[in-house]
Amino acid sequence: MTGMGVHNNVHVPKDSWPAFAWYAIEFFIIMAVGILIAATSMDYFKKLGFDESMTNWIFWGIVGIPYPLYYLIVRPLLLKRPALKI
Protein backbone atom coordinates (compact mmCIF):
# COMPACT_ATOMS: atom_id res chain seq x y z
CA MET A 1 0.00 0.00 0.00
CA THR A 2 1.44 3.36 -0.94
CA GLY A 3 0.98 6.53 1.06
CA MET A 4 -0.42 9.74 -0.31
CA GLY A 5 2.07 12.21 -1.68
CA VAL A 6 2.59 15.68 -0.26
CA HIS A 7 1.15 18.54 -2.29
CA ASN A 8 2.18 22.15 -1.86
CA ASN A 9 -0.86 23.47 -3.72
CA VAL A 10 -3.09 23.49 -0.64
CA HIS A 11 -5.61 26.33 -0.54
CA VAL A 12 -5.14 28.49 2.56
CA PRO A 13 -8.16 30.81 3.04
CA LYS A 14 -6.10 33.28 5.08
CA ASP A 15 -3.99 34.06 2.03
CA SER A 16 -6.95 34.69 -0.28
CA TRP A 17 -9.46 36.38 2.05
CA PRO A 18 -8.60 40.06 2.59
CA ALA A 19 -8.18 40.95 6.26
CA PHE A 20 -10.10 44.22 5.93
CA ALA A 21 -13.21 42.22 5.01
CA TRP A 22 -13.53 41.02 8.63
CA TYR A 23 -13.55 44.63 9.82
CA ALA A 24 -16.16 45.52 7.20
CA ILE A 25 -18.35 42.60 8.29
CA GLU A 26 -17.97 43.68 11.91
CA PHE A 27 -18.88 47.27 11.00
CA PHE A 28 -22.04 46.27 9.15
CA ILE A 29 -23.16 43.92 11.92
CA ILE A 30 -22.92 46.81 14.37
CA MET A 31 -24.83 49.02 11.92
CA ALA A 32 -27.57 46.39 11.61
CA VAL A 33 -27.87 46.20 15.39
CA GLY A 34 -28.08 50.00 15.60
CA ILE A 35 -30.74 50.20 12.90
CA LEU A 36 -32.75 47.45 14.58
CA ILE A 37 -32.62 49.22 17.95
CA ALA A 38 -33.50 52.58 16.36
CA ALA A 39 -36.38 51.16 14.33
CA THR A 40 -37.94 49.48 17.35
CA SER A 41 -37.68 52.63 19.49
CA MET A 42 -39.11 55.13 16.99
CA ASP A 43 -42.73 54.56 18.07
CA TYR A 44 -41.84 55.84 21.52
CA PHE A 45 -40.46 59.12 20.16
CA LYS A 46 -43.40 59.58 17.81
CA LYS A 47 -45.78 59.16 20.76
CA LEU A 48 -43.89 61.92 22.56
CA GLY A 49 -44.88 64.26 19.74
CA PHE A 50 -41.65 64.76 17.82
CA ASP A 51 -42.16 65.77 14.19
CA GLU A 52 -40.76 63.85 11.19
CA SER A 53 -37.53 65.81 10.80
CA MET A 54 -36.70 65.46 14.49
CA THR A 55 -37.36 61.72 14.49
CA ASN A 56 -34.92 61.36 11.58
CA TRP A 57 -32.20 62.97 13.71
CA ILE A 58 -33.15 60.77 16.65
CA PHE A 59 -33.14 57.64 14.47
CA TRP A 60 -29.62 58.20 13.12
CA GLY A 61 -28.41 59.29 16.54
CA ILE A 62 -29.58 55.99 17.99
CA VAL A 63 -27.97 54.11 15.10
CA GLY A 64 -24.66 55.74 16.07
CA ILE A 65 -24.80 54.76 19.74
CA PRO A 66 -23.59 51.13 19.35
CA TYR A 67 -20.36 52.20 17.61
CA PRO A 68 -18.62 53.90 20.53
CA LEU A 69 -20.04 51.31 22.92
CA TYR A 70 -18.62 48.46 20.88
CA TYR A 71 -15.31 49.95 19.75
CA LEU A 72 -14.41 51.67 23.04
CA ILE A 73 -15.82 49.24 25.62
CA VAL A 74 -16.73 45.81 24.29
CA ARG A 75 -13.93 45.21 21.83
CA PRO A 76 -10.91 46.34 23.88
CA LEU A 77 -12.11 45.11 27.27
CA LEU A 78 -13.91 41.88 26.51
CA LEU A 79 -12.11 40.65 23.45
CA LYS A 80 -8.64 41.75 24.66
CA ARG A 81 -7.39 41.51 21.07
CA PRO A 82 -8.42 42.68 17.60
CA ALA A 83 -11.61 40.98 16.49
CA LEU A 84 -11.13 38.00 14.24
CA LYS A 85 -7.37 38.40 14.23
CA ILE A 86 -5.92 36.65 11.24
All heavy atoms as an XYZ file, in Angstrom:
701
protein
N       0.853     -1.174      0.000
C       0.000      0.000      0.000
C       0.898      1.237      0.000
O       1.817      1.362      0.795
C      -0.866     -0.039      1.256
C      -1.845      1.070      1.322
S      -3.091      0.625      2.531
C      -3.383      2.171      3.234
N       0.615      2.151     -0.849
C       1.437      3.356     -0.937
C       0.740      4.504     -0.228
O      -0.478      4.594     -0.216
C       1.678      3.740     -2.407
O       0.431      4.004     -3.014
C       2.399      2.633     -3.144
N       1.530      5.363      0.369
C       0.983      6.528      1.061
C       0.679      7.658      0.085
O       1.129      7.650     -1.056
N      -0.087      8.607      0.539
C      -0.424      9.745     -0.309
C       0.762     10.698     -0.368
O       1.460     10.883      0.620
C      -1.650     10.480      0.239
C      -2.919      9.653      0.183
S      -4.347     10.554      0.776
C      -4.464     11.839     -0.429
N       0.970     11.275     -1.513
C       2.066     12.210     -1.683
C       1.743     13.566     -1.067
O       0.597     13.885     -0.784
N       2.761     14.346     -0.835
C       2.587     15.682     -0.264
C       2.423     16.680     -1.398
O       3.184     16.663     -2.359
C       3.807     16.066      0.608
C       3.659     17.478      1.124
C       3.965     15.076      1.744
N       1.408     17.514     -1.278
C       1.155     18.538     -2.292
C       1.339     19.913     -1.672
O       0.842     20.175     -0.593
C      -0.274     18.417     -2.833
C      -0.563     17.095     -3.457
N      -0.119     16.757     -4.700
C      -1.239     16.019     -2.992
C      -0.519     15.532     -4.985
N      -1.202     15.061     -3.964
N       2.036     20.794     -2.358
C       2.179     22.151     -1.855
C       1.232     23.103     -2.577
O       1.459     24.283     -2.630
C       3.617     22.667     -1.904
C       4.377     22.175     -3.081
O       4.078     21.117     -3.576
N       5.375     22.904     -3.519
N       0.136     22.606     -3.103
C      -0.862     23.467     -3.719
C      -2.132     23.521     -2.870
O      -3.232     23.616     -3.373
C      -1.180     22.997     -5.141
C      -1.738     21.591     -5.170
O      -1.751     20.904     -4.158
N      -2.188     21.160     -6.336
N      -1.966     23.464     -1.564
C      -3.091     23.494     -0.637
C      -3.641     24.910     -0.560
O      -2.885     25.881     -0.444
C      -2.656     23.017      0.770
C      -3.786     23.126      1.758
C      -2.136     21.602      0.690
N      -4.969     25.013     -0.628
C      -5.613     26.326     -0.536
C      -5.677     26.763      0.926
O      -6.203     26.052      1.771
C      -7.022     26.264     -1.113
C      -7.801     27.518     -0.923
N      -7.479     28.689     -1.580
C      -8.862     27.796     -0.140
C      -8.335     29.631     -1.203
N      -9.179     29.102     -0.329
N      -5.120     27.925      1.218
C      -5.144     28.485      2.556
C      -6.037     29.724      2.511
O      -5.665     30.729      1.900
C      -3.728     28.855      3.052
C      -3.781     29.435      4.446
C      -2.823     27.642      2.992
N      -7.241     29.676      3.138
C      -8.165     30.809      3.041
C      -7.583     32.121      3.543
O      -7.918     33.177      3.061
C      -9.347     30.381      3.904
C      -9.255     28.910      3.986
C      -7.795     28.573      3.869
N      -6.690     32.058      4.521
C      -6.105     33.275      5.078
C      -5.368     34.076      4.006
O      -5.359     35.292      4.011
C      -5.164     32.891      6.204
C      -4.475     34.037      6.873
C      -3.648     33.509      8.018
C      -2.399     34.300      8.182
N      -1.545     33.834      9.232
N      -4.750     33.385      3.072
C      -3.991     34.062      2.026
C      -4.884     34.700      0.967
O      -4.487     35.641      0.313
C      -3.032     33.091      1.355
C      -1.940     32.625      2.295
O      -1.710     33.318      3.298
O      -1.334     31.575      2.018
N      -6.101     34.171      0.783
C      -6.947     34.686     -0.280
C      -8.049     35.613      0.222
O      -8.606     36.369     -0.546
C      -7.578     33.526     -1.048
O      -8.424     32.789     -0.192
N      -8.394     35.552      1.483
C      -9.460     36.384      2.050
C      -8.836     37.656      2.603
O      -7.993     37.592      3.495
C     -10.183     35.621      3.156
C     -11.335     36.343      3.734
C     -11.338     37.084      4.874
C     -12.660     36.427      3.219
N     -12.576     37.600      5.103
C     -13.417     37.226      4.099
C     -13.282     35.911      2.096
C     -14.752     37.501      3.893
C     -14.610     36.192      1.887
C     -15.333     36.979      2.787
N      -9.214     38.828      2.103
C      -8.596     40.064      2.595
C      -8.962     40.342      4.050
O     -10.118     40.187      4.453
C      -9.156     41.136      1.664
C     -10.367     40.536      1.051
C     -10.189     39.051      1.060
N      -7.980     40.728      4.820
C      -8.177     40.946      6.257
C      -9.159     42.075      6.538
O      -9.908     42.022      7.516
C      -6.833     41.236      6.925
N      -9.194     43.104      5.685
C     -10.102     44.215      5.931
C     -11.557     43.790      5.822
O     -12.438     44.462      6.373
C      -9.826     45.374      4.964
C     -10.272     45.102      3.550
C     -11.562     45.386      3.144
C      -9.387     44.554      2.637
C     -11.964     45.130      1.847
C      -9.785     44.293      1.345
C     -11.086     44.582      0.945
N     -11.829     42.681      5.153
C     -13.211     42.221      5.006
C     -13.815     41.866      6.363
O     -15.012     42.073      6.584
C     -13.276     41.030      4.060
N     -13.013     41.330      7.294
C     -13.531     41.017      8.630
C     -13.956     42.292      9.347
O     -14.970     42.313     10.043
C     -12.495     40.268      9.452
C     -12.234     38.897      8.961
C     -11.063     38.420      8.467
C     -13.167     37.811      8.879
N     -11.211     37.107      8.089
C     -12.493     36.706      8.328
C     -14.515     37.662      9.213
C     -13.101     35.476      8.118
C     -15.125     36.438      8.994
C     -14.426     35.368      8.461
N     -13.183     43.367      9.188
C     -13.545     44.631      9.817
C     -14.800     45.220      9.183
O     -15.616     45.826      9.869
C     -12.378     45.621      9.745
C     -11.191     45.146     10.547
C     -10.055     44.651      9.917
C     -11.211     45.167     11.934
C      -8.968     44.205     10.649
C     -10.134     44.727     12.677
C      -9.015     44.246     12.025
O      -7.963     43.792     12.752
N     -14.953     45.048      7.880
C     -16.161     45.523      7.204
C     -17.383     44.741      7.659
O     -18.445     45.324      7.917
C     -15.998     45.418      5.693
N     -17.236     43.423      7.790
C     -18.347     42.599      8.288
C     -18.728     43.028      9.695
O     -19.912     43.177     10.022
C     -17.955     41.108      8.232
C     -17.856     40.657      6.780
C     -18.945     40.258      9.005
C     -17.216     39.299      6.602
N     -17.741     43.235     10.537
C     -17.967     43.677     11.911
C     -18.697     45.026     11.929
O     -19.657     45.213     12.673
C     -16.609     43.791     12.594
C     -16.619     44.198     14.015
C     -15.202     44.291     14.547
O     -14.377     45.032     13.977
O     -14.930     43.623     15.554
N     -18.270     45.955     11.083
C     -18.884     47.274     11.000
C     -20.360     47.171     10.620
O     -21.224     47.810     11.227
C     -18.126     48.122      9.970
C     -18.745     49.465      9.706
C     -18.468     50.534     10.529
C     -19.609     49.646      8.639
C     -19.031     51.775     10.289
C     -20.180     50.876      8.390
C     -19.892     51.946      9.222
N     -20.665     46.363      9.610
C     -22.041     46.267      9.151
C     -22.935     45.489     10.110
O     -24.140     45.746     10.172
C     -22.100     45.691      7.736
C     -21.630     46.679      6.709
C     -20.463     46.469      6.005
C     -22.339     47.850      6.472
C     -20.017     47.392      5.069
C     -21.905     48.781      5.538
C     -20.750     48.546      4.837
N     -22.370     44.581     10.875
C     -23.161     43.915     11.920
C     -23.555     44.925     12.989
O     -24.699     44.949     13.449
C     -22.380     42.728     12.526
C     -22.297     41.594     11.512
C     -23.019     42.266     13.824
C     -21.400     40.454     11.934
N     -22.619     45.781     13.372
C     -22.922     46.815     14.367
C     -23.955     47.784     13.814
O     -24.869     48.217     14.529
C     -21.641     47.546     14.803
C     -20.703     46.555     15.483
C     -21.957     48.703     15.731
C     -19.315     47.074     15.657
N     -23.838     48.134     12.528
C     -24.825     49.016     11.921
C     -26.211     48.371     11.913
O     -27.204     49.030     12.213
C     -24.434     49.399     10.495
C     -25.465     50.293      9.825
S     -24.962     50.866      8.218
C     -24.052     52.318      8.728
N     -26.283     47.092     11.607
C     -27.571     46.394     11.606
C     -28.188     46.381     12.992
O     -29.409     46.585     13.145
C     -27.391     44.970     11.082
N     -27.363     46.170     14.017
C     -27.867     46.199     15.394
C     -28.384     47.590     15.729
O     -29.459     47.746     16.319
C     -26.763     45.758     16.386
C     -27.150     46.057     17.821
C     -26.452     44.290     16.199
N     -27.649     48.626     15.347
C     -28.078     49.997     15.605
C     -29.367     50.342     14.895
O     -30.264     50.983     15.475
N     -29.508     49.926     13.641
C     -30.737     50.196     12.900
C     -31.906     49.446     13.516
O     -33.014     49.987     13.618
C     -30.550     49.847     11.402
C     -29.611     50.876     10.761
C     -31.876     49.795     10.674
C     -29.223     50.550      9.339
N     -31.680     48.223     13.944
C     -32.745     47.449     14.584
C     -33.208     48.110     15.880
O     -34.414     48.241     16.127
C     -32.267     46.027     14.847
C     -33.276     45.086     15.471
C     -34.427     44.835     14.498
C     -32.616     43.786     15.847
N     -32.267     48.547     16.695
C     -32.624     49.223     17.951
C     -33.357     50.527     17.663
O     -34.370     50.841     18.298
C     -31.352     49.477     18.796
C     -30.773     48.166     19.303
C     -31.661     50.413     19.966
C     -29.398     48.298     19.920
N     -32.877     51.300     16.695
C     -33.501     52.578     16.362
C     -34.903     52.386     15.798
O     -35.824     53.119     16.151
C     -32.634     53.351     15.379
N     -35.070     51.396     14.940
C     -36.377     51.161     14.326
C     -37.408     50.730     15.358
O     -38.580     51.142     15.282
C     -36.259     50.116     13.230
N     -36.989     49.936     16.340
C     -37.941     49.484     17.349
C     -38.272     50.576     18.366
O     -39.311     50.503     19.021
C     -37.417     48.243     18.091
O     -36.154     48.539     18.667
C     -37.291     47.062     17.154
N     -37.435     51.578     18.490
C     -37.685     52.626     19.485
C     -38.340     53.880     18.899
O     -38.648     54.804     19.641
C     -36.387     53.001     20.186
O     -35.476     53.531     19.264
N     -38.549     53.924     17.603
C     -39.111     55.126     16.988
C     -40.560     55.390     17.382
O     -40.975     56.543     17.486
C     -39.013     55.057     15.464
C     -37.653     55.443     14.932
S     -37.214     57.144     15.322
C     -36.133     56.955     16.702
N     -41.341     54.352     17.657
C     -42.732     54.563     18.074
C     -42.806     55.367     19.367
O     -43.690     56.205     19.543
C     -43.449     53.227     18.245
C     -43.713     52.541     16.927
O     -43.788     53.248     15.898
O     -43.838     51.301     16.920
N     -41.875     55.109     20.256
C     -41.844     55.840     21.525
C     -41.653     57.332     21.290
O     -42.343     58.155     21.892
C     -40.724     55.282     22.408
C     -40.496     56.075     23.665
C     -41.377     55.991     24.733
C     -39.399     56.923     23.782
C     -41.181     56.731     25.890
C     -39.183     57.662     24.932
C     -40.081     57.559     25.976
O     -39.874     58.301     27.109
N     -40.733     57.703     20.419
C     -40.456     59.120     20.163
C     -41.591     59.784     19.384
O     -41.863     60.958     19.572
C     -39.118     59.283     19.444
C     -37.946     58.923     20.308
C     -37.245     57.749     20.115
C     -37.546     59.761     21.337
C     -36.181     57.411     20.920
C     -36.479     59.438     22.153
C     -35.791     58.263     21.948
N     -42.249     59.019     18.525
C     -43.399     59.578     17.810
C     -44.561     59.826     18.760
O     -45.302     60.797     18.602
C     -43.813     58.648     16.669
C     -42.816     58.656     15.530
C     -43.220     57.706     14.423
C     -42.166     57.711     13.334
N     -42.455     56.747     12.276
N     -44.724     58.973     19.752
C     -45.778     59.165     20.757
C     -45.500     60.390     21.626
O     -46.428     61.002     22.142
C     -45.908     57.930     21.650
C     -46.562     56.762     20.965
C     -46.653     55.570     21.888
C     -47.207     54.368     21.156
N     -47.219     53.172     21.999
N     -44.231     60.735     21.783
C     -43.888     61.923     22.562
C     -44.191     63.210     21.807
O     -44.145     64.294     22.384
C     -42.404     61.898     22.952
C     -41.990     60.879     24.005
C     -40.485     60.925     24.233
C     -42.723     61.127     25.317
N     -44.471     63.105     20.512
C     -44.875     64.261     19.744
C     -43.801     64.910     18.895
O     -43.979     66.030     18.429
N     -42.693     64.221     18.686
C     -41.650     64.765     17.815
C     -42.123     64.716     16.370
O     -42.772     63.762     15.950
C     -40.351     63.968     17.950
C     -39.656     64.173     19.270
C     -39.652     63.171     20.226
C     -39.004     65.353     19.543
C     -39.012     63.352     21.437
C     -38.351     65.549     20.745
C     -38.366     64.544     21.698
N     -41.781     65.758     15.600
C     -42.164     65.769     14.186
C     -41.211     64.891     13.359
O     -40.241     64.346     13.872
C     -42.223     67.193     13.637
C     -40.873     67.894     13.682
O     -40.004     67.447     14.447
O     -40.700     68.892     12.957
N     -41.502     64.761     12.067
C     -40.757     63.848     11.187
C     -39.276     64.185     11.082
O     -38.426     63.304     11.123
C     -41.395     63.854      9.796
C     -40.816     62.849      8.837
C     -41.134     61.410      9.217
O     -42.167     61.187      9.885
O     -40.341     60.529      8.876
N     -38.941     65.453     10.948
C     -37.529     65.813     10.805
C     -36.748     65.526     12.089
O     -35.587     65.121     12.038
C     -37.384     67.278     10.408
O     -37.858     68.118     11.440
N     -37.380     65.729     13.225
C     -36.696     65.460     14.489
C     -36.517     63.954     14.716
O     -35.479     63.521     15.226
C     -37.480     66.083     15.649
C     -36.722     66.112     16.932
S     -35.250     67.130     16.730
C     -34.417     66.804     18.231
N     -37.512     63.161     14.310
C     -37.364     61.715     14.488
C     -36.285     61.153     13.562
O     -35.673     60.138     13.895
C     -38.697     60.976     14.252
O     -39.218     61.318     12.983
C     -39.693     61.284     15.345
N     -36.036     61.797     12.427
C     -34.921     61.364     11.576
C     -33.587     61.561     12.296
O     -32.715     60.687     12.252
C     -34.916     62.131     10.251
C     -36.019     61.687      9.334
O     -36.539     60.583      9.463
N     -36.385     62.555      8.408
N     -33.425     62.711     12.937
C     -32.202     62.966     13.707
C     -32.069     61.975     14.862
O     -30.978     61.463     15.138
C     -32.202     64.390     14.255
C     -31.821     65.406     13.236
C     -32.666     66.208     12.519
C     -30.508     65.720     12.794
N     -31.954     67.009     11.665
C     -30.623     66.736     11.814
C     -29.244     65.264     13.130
C     -29.530     67.282     11.170
C     -28.140     65.809     12.486
C     -28.302     66.800     11.524
N     -33.173     61.712     15.532
C     -33.145     60.768     16.654
C     -32.800     59.364     16.156
O     -32.006     58.658     16.775
C     -34.496     60.781     17.407
C     -34.709     62.141     18.080
C     -34.565     59.660     18.423
C     -36.106     62.331     18.633
N     -33.399     58.971     15.036
C     -33.140     57.640     14.471
C     -31.652     57.436     14.205
O     -31.052     56.461     14.651
C     -33.944     57.453     13.177
C     -33.697     56.132     12.505
C     -34.377     55.005     12.912
C     -32.777     56.021     11.468
C     -34.160     53.785     12.292
C     -32.545     54.806     10.856
C     -33.239     53.680     11.267
N     -31.035     58.366     13.466
C     -29.620     58.198     13.123
C     -28.715     58.405     14.325
O     -27.603     57.859     14.385
C     -29.237     59.090     11.950
C     -29.868     58.575     10.692
C     -30.879     59.152      9.998
C     -29.568     57.349     10.039
N     -31.219     58.353      8.934
C     -30.426     57.248      8.930
C     -28.655     56.315     10.264
C     -30.401     56.158      8.066
C     -28.630     55.235      9.391
C     -29.495     55.161      8.304
N     -29.171     59.177     15.301
C     -28.414     59.291     16.544
C     -28.378     57.983     17.303
O     -27.344     57.575     17.838
N     -29.525     57.294     17.326
C     -29.584     55.992     17.994
C     -28.772     54.958     17.222
O     -28.133     54.092     17.823
C     -31.052     55.552     18.181
C     -31.748     56.488     19.161
C     -31.137     54.117     18.679
C     -33.242     56.254     19.290
N     -28.783     55.030     15.898
C     -27.966     54.110     15.095
C     -26.489     54.277     15.438
O     -25.732     53.304     15.464
C     -28.209     54.333     13.581
C     -27.184     53.590     12.741
C     -29.610     53.908     13.195
N     -26.058     55.490     15.755
C     -24.656     55.741     16.067
C     -24.224     55.323     17.453
O     -23.025     55.195     17.717
N     -25.155     55.103     18.354
C     -24.803     54.761     19.738
C     -24.016     53.456     19.869
O     -23.046     53.401     20.636
C     -26.061     54.757     20.631
C     -26.570     56.187     20.803
C     -25.796     54.121     21.983
C     -27.916     56.287     21.503
N     -24.356     52.382     19.160
C     -23.589     51.133     19.349
C     -22.124     51.205     18.939
O     -21.306     50.436     19.444
C     -24.328     50.119     18.469
C     -25.696     50.651     18.337
C     -25.558     52.135     18.354
N     -21.761     52.127     18.060
C     -20.364     52.200     17.606
C     -19.388     52.544     18.727
O     -18.432     51.795     18.953
C     -20.223     53.182     16.438
C     -20.791     52.628     15.164
C     -22.033     53.018     14.713
C     -20.093     51.692     14.428
C     -22.563     52.494     13.550
C     -20.601     51.166     13.262
C     -21.839     51.571     12.830
O     -22.364     51.055     11.681
N     -19.574     53.656     19.444
C     -18.618     53.904     20.533
C     -18.712     52.861     21.640
O     -17.691     52.516     22.247
C     -18.975     55.299     21.047
C     -20.316     55.606     20.509
C     -20.506     54.762     19.291
N     -19.908     52.349     21.895
C     -20.037     51.313     22.916
C     -19.225     50.070     22.543
O     -18.514     49.516     23.383
C     -21.500     50.929     23.113
C     -22.408     51.987     23.720
C     -23.841     51.486     23.786
C     -21.924     52.373     25.103
N     -19.323     49.668     21.307
C     -18.616     48.463     20.882
C     -17.113     48.690     20.757
O     -16.314     47.928     21.295
C     -19.177     47.950     19.554
C     -18.468     46.715     19.074
C     -18.717     45.499     19.665
C     -17.533     46.779     18.049
C     -18.056     44.364     19.249
C     -16.864     45.646     17.625
C     -17.130     44.433     18.224
O     -16.462     43.320     17.808
N     -16.737     49.749     20.034
C     -15.313     49.948     19.745
C     -14.520     50.477     20.934
O     -13.302     50.292     20.987
C     -15.135     50.867     18.537
C     -15.436     50.172     17.233
C     -16.573     50.476     16.504
C     -14.589     49.194     16.751
C     -16.852     49.835     15.310
C     -14.857     48.540     15.560
C     -15.985     48.862     14.847
O     -16.263     48.216     13.677
N     -15.147     51.141     21.887
C     -14.409     51.668     23.036
C     -14.534     50.799     24.281
O     -13.648     50.836     25.142
C     -14.890     53.088     23.361
C     -14.633     54.134     22.280
C     -15.242     55.465     22.692
C     -13.152     54.277     21.999
N     -15.608     50.026     24.400
C     -15.823     49.243     25.617
C     -15.752     47.742     25.351
O     -14.912     47.040     25.910
C     -17.165     49.612     26.276
C     -17.152     51.080     26.705
C     -17.460     48.714     27.467
C     -18.481     51.627     27.146
N     -16.618     47.248     24.489
C     -16.730     45.805     24.289
C     -15.473     45.218     23.659
O     -14.898     44.258     24.187
C     -17.961     45.474     23.422
C     -18.016     43.998     23.078
C     -19.226     45.909     24.125
N     -15.058     45.796     22.570
C     -13.933     45.214     21.831
C     -12.629     45.239     22.620
O     -11.964     44.208     22.738
C     -13.787     45.931     20.502
C     -12.967     45.188     19.531
C     -13.153     45.794     18.167
N     -12.382     45.057     17.215
C     -11.747     45.616     16.221
N     -11.815     46.906     16.029
N     -11.053     44.888     15.403
N     -12.202     46.372     23.167
C     -10.913     46.339     23.878
C     -10.963     45.618     25.220
O      -9.988     44.993     25.614
C     -10.549     47.803     24.077
C     -11.729     48.598     23.731
C     -12.696     47.724     23.016
N     -12.077     45.689     25.934
C     -12.111     45.110     27.272
C     -12.493     43.636     27.280
O     -11.900     42.848     28.026
C     -13.079     45.893     28.160
C     -12.689     47.348     28.424
C     -13.732     48.026     29.288
C     -11.322     47.427     29.083
N     -13.474     43.255     26.480
C     -13.915     41.875     26.513
C     -13.147     40.975     25.560
O     -12.880     39.821     25.874
C     -15.414     41.797     26.200
C     -16.330     42.451     27.232
C     -17.779     42.274     26.834
C     -16.097     41.853     28.605
N     -12.811     41.495     24.412
C     -12.108     40.650     23.454
C     -10.613     40.607     23.727
O      -9.950     39.635     23.392
C     -12.370     41.132     22.024
C     -13.825     41.042     21.571
C     -13.972     41.593     20.179
C     -14.307     39.603     21.640
N     -10.060     41.651     24.284
C      -8.640     41.751     24.662
C      -7.681     41.614     23.471
O      -6.493     41.495     23.648
C      -8.274     40.694     25.693
C      -9.065     40.767     26.950
C      -8.545     41.806     27.876
C      -9.314     41.714     29.184
N      -9.143     42.806     30.027
N      -8.213     41.596     22.272
C      -7.385     41.510     21.073
C      -8.231     41.966     19.896
O      -9.446     42.033     20.006
C      -6.877     40.101     20.839
C      -7.982     39.081     20.672
C      -7.398     37.683     20.594
N      -8.440     36.691     20.686
C      -9.167     36.256     19.664
N      -8.983     36.750     18.460
N     -10.084     35.332     19.837
N      -7.622     42.282     18.770
C      -8.423     42.684     17.601
C      -9.398     41.570     17.219
O      -9.065     40.392     17.277
C      -7.389     42.901     16.502
C      -6.122     43.155     17.219
C      -6.198     42.387     18.511
N     -10.593     41.953     16.848
C     -11.614     40.982     16.492
C     -11.204     40.197     15.265
O     -10.673     40.729     14.308
C     -12.941     41.674     16.237
N     -11.418     38.910     15.335
C     -11.133     38.000     14.238
C      -9.713     38.174     13.709
O      -9.481     38.270     12.524
C     -12.150     38.203     13.103
C     -13.604     38.001     13.500
C     -14.511     38.422     12.358
C     -13.861     36.563     13.863
N      -8.773     38.210     14.616
C      -7.370     38.403     14.230
C      -6.917     37.270     13.322
O      -7.109     36.102     13.628
C      -6.483     38.463     15.475
C      -5.065     38.805     15.150
C      -4.274     39.005     16.417
C      -2.854     39.421     16.044
N      -2.064     39.643     17.219
N      -6.335     37.652     12.226
C      -5.918     36.654     11.238
C      -4.419     36.436     11.345
O      -3.652     37.297     11.504
C      -6.318     37.114      9.814
C      -7.830     37.199      9.764
C      -5.791     36.170      8.788
C      -8.356     37.755      8.464
